[in-house]
Amino acid sequence: VPPQDAGKSEASVVALPGDPGGELANVNRWRGQIGLGPIEPASLGQSRKTARSRLGDVMVYDFTGEGTEKSRIVVGAVKVDGTTWFFKLMGQAAAVGKHRPAFLKILEGLKSDAA
């Protein structure tokens, strides 16, 4: 029996100056991308995990949508020298779940080549 296809996912990287949008606004934007409603400021800390990298702590957010065709998004955010880097894995929940361990390894392996 061939393995079942987990579906599609895609990864992206964006670097923006400063702290664009703020944490709560970004979290609610990502939740909206997979059909979830916004969270309140008091729930923000429960939504965040931390991964350690050589660049510093990476804030990690992981949300799964509801319904029959579940979507999932995993985002890592790290601020380096006044720039916030966003690493996003998004797609069908099964595919994102399959690729999540490798994605987290990438986040943990972040480093700078700057002297």
Protein Blocks (a to p, Z undefined) as FASTA:
>chain_A
ZZddebjcdddddddehjehijmlmmmmmmmmnopacddfklmmmmpccdddfkbccddd
ddddedjkdcddddddddeehiacddddeddfklmmmmmmmmmmmmmmgccfbZZ
